[in-house]
Amino acid sequence: MVLLENDSFLTELTKLFQKARLDGSVTMTFKRYDGHDRPTPRKGRPPLPEPSEHMCLIRAKFRSKKIATVIHQKDVNKFQVAYSSLLKGNLDGLKKLKKPKTKTKVES
């Protein structure tokens, strides 16, 4: 998995959406991230320190290509605006659901 900066993540995500337009889907996960990349220590060992700020880990996967980014608290608003505009531009290839026709009963 490739950890990217926020802007380059959005660029790569656009490329993934373009590839998935023909066939496939992009899977996104959002997760609270505290900066620890190791498991919690066993009993008797000193615990991991509390994070000074919480972050958000975002992952995207299309087939075997995986990308990720970490967003800090101060950058959330800027990233959210850029991400929403990216989604608006790339979600036009959705398939329409077919509604089943219901028969109306005619009473005589």
C-alpha positions as CSV (number, residue, x, y, z in Angstrom):
1,M,0.0,0.0,0.0
2,V,1.3,3.4,-0.9
3,L,1.0,6.2,1.6
4,L,0.5,9.5,-0.3
5,E,0.1,13.2,0.4
6,N,-3.5,14.5,0.3
7,D,-3.3,16.2,-3.1
8,S,-1.5,13.3,-4.8
9,F,-4.0,10.9,-3.2
10,L,-6.9,12.8,-4.8
11,T,-5.1,12.7,-8.2
12,E,-4.5,9.0,-8.0
13,L,-8.1,8.5,-6.8
14,T,-9.3,10.2,-9.9
15,K,-7.3,7.8,-12.0
16,L,-8.8,4.9,-10.1
17,F,-12.3,6.2,-10.7
18,Q,-11.5,6.5,-14.5
19,K,-10.2,2.9,-14.6
20,A,-13.2,1.6,-12.7
21,R,-15.7,3.4,-15.0
22,L,-15.5,0.6,-17.6
23,D,-15.4,-2.4,-15.3
24,G,-15.0,-2.7,-11.6
25,S,-15.4,-0.7,-8.5
26,V,-13.4,1.4,-6.1
27,T,-13.5,0.4,-2.4
28,M,-13.0,3.3,0.1
29,T,-12.4,2.9,3.9
30,F,-12.2,5.7,6.4
31,K,-10.7,5.0,9.8
32,R,-9.7,7.0,12.9
33,Y,-5.9,6.9,13.1
34,D,-3.8,7.8,16.2
35,G,-0.4,7.5,14.6
36,H,0.5,4.1,16.0
37,D,1.7,1.6,13.5
38,R,2.6,-1.1,16.0
39,P,0.3,-3.3,18.1
40,T,-0.4,-2.5,21.8
41,P,2.4,-3.8,24.1
42,R,1.9,-6.8,26.4
43,K,1.2,-6.5,30.1
44,G,4.1,-5.2,32.1
45,R,5.4,-3.0,29.4
46,P,4.9,0.7,29.2
47,P,1.8,1.7,27.3
48,L,1.8,3.7,24.1
49,P,1.5,7.5,24.6
50,E,-1.8,9.2,23.9
51,P,-1.8,11.1,20.6
52,S,-1.8,14.8,20.7
53,E,-4.2,15.0,17.8
54,H,-6.4,12.4,16.1
55,M,-6.1,11.9,12.4
56,C,-8.1,10.1,9.7
57,L,-6.7,7.3,7.6
58,I,-8.3,6.9,4.2
59,R,-7.7,3.9,1.9
60,A,-8.8,3.3,-1.6
61,K,-8.5,0.0,-3.5
62,F,-9.2,-0.9,-7.1
63,R,-8.3,-4.5,-8.0
64,S,-4.7,-4.9,-6.8
65,K,-3.8,-1.2,-6.6
66,K,-4.0,0.2,-3.1
67,I,-3.5,3.8,-2.0
68,A,-3.8,5.6,1.3
69,T,-3.4,9.0,3.0
70,V,-3.5,10.4,6.5
71,I,-5.5,13.6,7.1
72,H,-4.7,15.8,10.1
73,Q,-7.4,17.7,12.0
74,K,-6.5,21.1,10.5
75,D,-6.7,19.8,6.9
76,V,-10.1,18.1,7.2
77,N,-12.2,20.9,5.8
78,K,-10.0,21.5,2.8
79,F,-9.8,17.8,2.0
80,Q,-13.5,17.3,2.4
81,V,-14.3,20.1,-0.1
82,A,-11.8,18.6,-2.7
83,Y,-13.1,15.1,-2.1
84,S,-16.7,16.0,-2.5
85,S,-16.1,17.8,-5.8
86,L,-14.1,14.8,-7.0
87,L,-17.0,12.5,-6.1
88,K,-19.5,14.8,-7.9
89,G,-17.4,14.6,-11.0
90,N,-16.9,10.9,-11.1
91,L,-20.2,9.4,-9.9
92,D,-22.0,9.8,-13.1
93,G,-21.5,6.2,-14.3
94,L,-23.8,4.6,-11.8
95,K,-26.3,2.1,-13.1
96,K,-30.0,2.9,-12.6
97,L,-32.0,0.4,-10.6
98,K,-34.9,-1.3,-12.4
99,K,-38.1,-0.9,-10.5
100,P,-40.5,-3.9,-10.8
101,K,-43.8,-3.1,-12.4
102,T,-46.8,-3.6,-10.1
103,K,-50.0,-4.7,-11.5
104,T,-53.1,-2.7,-10.5
105,K,-56.2,-4.6,-9.7
106,V,-59.3,-3.5,-11.5
107,E,-62.4,-4.0,-9.4
108,S,-65.7,-4.5,-11.2
